[in-house]
Amino acid sequence: MARRFSRTVLTIIAIVAVLCAAIFYGVYHLLNKARPYALGEHCQVRTSLGTLDLEIEQAQVAATIAAVATRRKLPERALEIAYITAIQESKLLNLPFGDRDSVGVFQQRPSQGWGTVKQLQDPVYASQKFFAALVKVRHYQKMPLHEAAQAVQRSADGSAYAQHEPDAKILAPAFTGRVPKAVHCWYPPPGKPVADQPAKARKELARALGPAVSGSSTASPGDRSGGTKRDTADPTGGTKTGAADPAARTTAGTGGTTASPAGRPTATTSDVADKSGRAAQGGRERISVSTERRGWQIASWSVAHAQKYGLREVRYGGVKWRSASGHDGWLPDSTAATTQVDLA
């Protein structure tokens, strides 16, 4: 009787244990699936001076302003001046409205000769105009940041810019690439299939950072022209045909393999929708870089724009960022090269 009782008890215990394990397993995976939605969408910038939380649009604008500053070969102090201005004027958002006829990131006014409304709502153009005005300010590099900003903007209260200096000093080294792995973003998977557009991302980057971000792209299945295309940034904002800059080449593919600049085959993504809701993928872009700082600037810009261009991952310098686990930041990846930024 006792033996039969003990067997019954052991059977019940085993069944309960199996059920508990199944419930735990189900809850664990359910929480993992719900995690991206619970975290929402955001970007974080972290340097030794502190941590900032940004909306994704704010990170995109910050990355674009930094790229334009780098293109003009301006010092980091010029970028800090631009940041305190943009934070005060628009909170780093590309606003379609403002005081009187002011619009855009820097709240520039068409009536004051800054440009048309359409032009000023292009962060690349607006940043170019701001820096063009800043460099005309005598001794701006030796002036307090807020005084230099006021010399450009001529706002009602120039002292208001000063309160944003600590934030500017965090943003500048992060988005210029001086601090590695300083920027990461996260957001839920798209509700509808989104096409990966790494080639389009690289072209937009080139529009801000300059024609040094150029290269070749193999034709996609939908392109009947065949062969490869080489393009460089057009100052007007588009692209034009021309020779690739040897300092920054890219290759792209849409399935199978393509040859890298060194002649080695490089794997590319397939043209099918995946389980995360991605549509036909646009291949892989490899952007060559000559310095670590430039590599991290391009990597940070790419992460900030990943949602916009459907990028699934950015790889550089022994680490990678993935959209599926963006909140975890940069994770180790021994295959990520230090000579190129890999977008997919």
N, C-alpha and C positions, 0 to 999 in steps of 0.2 A: 504493500500500500504506500509506504513511504517512498519507495523507488519510483512508483508510478506518479506520485505527487511531484517529486523532484523533476521528473522528466517534463511534466506539464508546465511547471514553473519556468524551467529552462527554455521551453518552446515559446512561452509567452514573452519572456525577456528578449529572446532572439528576434521575435516579430516586432516588438516595440523598438528595439535597437535599429532594425532595418528601416522601420517607418520614420524614426527620428533622423536617421542619416539621409533618407530621401527628402524629407522636409527641409533639412538644413541645406542640402545640395540645391533644391529648388529655390529656396529663399535667397541663397548666395548668388545664384545666376540671375535671379530676378532683380536683385539690388544692383548687380553689375550692369544690367541692361538699362536700369532706370537712372544710374549715376549721371550719365551725360545730361539728361534732362533736368535732374535736380540741381546740377552745377550751373546750368544756364550757359550764357556766353559772355566771355570776358577775356581780358589780357592782363598779364602781370609783368611789371618791369622791376628788376631787382639788381641793385649795385651795392657797393660798400657804403654808399651814402643813404640808403634806404630803399623802401619798396613802394611802388605805386600801382594801383589798380585802375585799369583803363577800359572803356568800352572799345569794342573792336574797331569802330570807325575812328576813334581817337588815336588808336595805335597805328592805323593806316595813315592818318594825316601826319602823325609824328615821324613815321618812317619816311614818308614822301618829302617832308621838309628837310630831313637829314640828308636824303639822297641828293636833293638839289644843292644843298650846302657843300657836299662833297664834290659834286660835279664842278662847282665854281671854285673849288680848292680854298674854301674859306676856313678860318680857324674855328675851333669848337666854341669859342666865345661868341662868335656871330650866330651860331646855332642856338646858344642859350638865349640870346636876345630875341631871336625869332620865336622861341618857345614861350617866353614870358609874355610876348605880345599875343600870340595865338591863344594861349590859355585865358588871358584877360578878355580878349575880344570875342572869342567864340567857344571857349572851353575845348579847343582842339576839334571843333566840329565844322563841317562844310555847310554853313547856314545859307539858306536861300533868301534870307531877309536880314534886317538890322535897322539901326537908327538911320532915318531918312532913306538914302538909297544905298547904304552899306550892305555888302553881301560877302559871303565866303569866309574862309578861315581867319583872315586878317581884317575882315570887315572893311575892305577897301571900297572906295566910292567911284563909280563910273563917272560921275559929274566932276570929279577932281582929277581926271585923266589917268586913272590906274588901269583902265581897260573896260571892255564891255561886260555886261552882267554875266554872259556865258563864259567869257574868259576868266573872270574872277571866281567863278564857281569851279574852276579846275585847279586843284591844289598845287599842281606842278607850276602852272602859269603864275598863280598868286604868290607862290614862294619865290619864283624867279624875280617878280616885280619887287617884292619886299627886300630881297638881298641886293638888287640893283640900286635901290634907294639907300640901303644901309651903308654900302661901301662908299657912298658919296659924302657920308657924315665924317667930318675931319676928326681923326683920333678916336674913332668909335671904340677901338680895342682897349683904350685906356680909360674910357668913361665908365661910370657905374652902369650896370645893365639896364636899369629902368630909364636912365637918362638917354641912353642910345635908342631905346625903343621909342621914347617920346619924341626924339628928334626925327624919327621916321613917320610916326603916326600923327603927331600933333593933336593928341586927344585932349579932352577937357581936364582930365586929372592924370598926369603922367606918373604920379607917385604910386598909382594903383598897380602898376606892373611889378613893383618890387616884391610884393607878397608871393609871387610865383617863382622866385629865384631858386629856392630849394628843390622844387619839382623839376625845373629846367636842368639843374645840375645832376639829377638822376637820369633824366631822359637822354641828354646829349651823349654821354659815353655808351649808353645802351644801344642807341640807334645808329651811331657811327661805327659800331663794331669794336670800340676800344675795350669794352667789357664783354667777354664771351658768354654765351648762354644766358644773356640777361633778359631776353624777351620770350615769353611763351603765351599762347592763346588756347582757348578751348571753347567748344560750342557743340550743341546736339547735332546728331546726324540729320541731313536734310529730309524733309517729309516727302519730297518728290525727287526722282533721279536728277542728278546734277552732273554735267559733263566736266571731266577734268580738263583744265586748260593751262598746263604748264608753259606752253609756248606763248600764249597770250600774256601770261604773268611776266614772263621774261621780257616781252616787248614793252609792257607798261613800265617795268623796272628800268629799261633802257631809256625810256622817255624822261625819267627823272634823274637817273644816275649818269646818263650820257652814252654815246656810241661805243664806249669801251665794252659795254654789255651787248655783244653781238655774236653772231655765229650762224651755223647751218642747221636746217631742219629738214628731215626726210619727209617726202610727201605722204599725206594721210590717204586712206583708201578713197576718200571723197574728192581728192585732188587729182584731176586727170592730166595735170601738166607733167607729172612724173619727175624723177630725179630728185635733186636736193635744191633747197633755196637758201640763199645767204642774205641776211638782212641786217641793217644797222638802224639805229634810231634816227628818225627825221626830226629836226628841230621844231617842225610844225606840230608834232605830236603823233604822227603815223610812223610807218617804216618805209624804207626805200631799198632797192636792190643795190648791192655793192659787195666789196670784198670784206670778208670777216676780219675783225681785229684779232691778231694772233694772241693778244694778251688775255682775251676772254672769249673762248670759243664754246659753242654748245652743240650737242647732238640731240636729236629727238627721234622717236620711233613710235609706231602704232601697232606693235605686235611683232613677234619673232625677235630678231636681233639686228643691231646696226653696228657699224664699225666706229670705234672711238677715235679721237685725233691721233692716238698712239697706235692705231691699227688693231687694237684688241676688240673682240666682240663684246657688246654691252647689252644686257637684257633690257627689255622694255615691257610695259604693261600691255595687257590684252584688251581688245576692243569689245568687251562684254560688260554688262551691268553686274555689279557685285552685290553681296547681301546687305551692304550699308546704304544701298539706294543710289549708287553711282551709275551714271549713264556711260555711254561709250567714252573710253578714256583717251586722253590726248597724248599719250606717250610719256617720254621722260626727257627732261632738259638737264644738261650738265653744263654749268657755267664755270669756266676756268677762272681762277683768281691768283693774283701774284703775291698777296700778303694775307696774313691771318685776319688783320683788321678788316680788310675789304670783304673777306669771306664771311665774317660774322655780320657785317652790315647787310650783305645780300641775304644771308640766312634769316636775319631778324625781319627785314622787309618782307620776305617770302612768307614767314609765319603770320605776320600781321595781315597779309593779303590772302591767306590760304582759303578762308571761307569764300571770299569773293570769286576766286578762280578755281575752286573745287580741288585744291591740292590735298593729297592724302598724306604726303610726307615730305619733309625737308631734311636732308642729310649733309653733314659737314663736320670735319675735324674730329672724327671718332665718336660722334653722337648723332642721334636723329630725333626729330619731333614728328609725331604722328597725330593726325586729326582725331583718330579714334580714341586716343588717350592723351589728348592735349593738356589736360590739367596736370598730368604727371611731369610735364616739361621735357627737357632733353634727356634721353636715355642712351646708354652706351651702345655703340654700333662699331665694331672693329673694321667694318668694310667701308665706313664713311671716310673719304679721302680729305686731306688737308689742302689739296690743290684745286678742288672744284666743289661747287655747291650743287647738289643733286635734287631736282624737283620732280615730283611725280604726282 
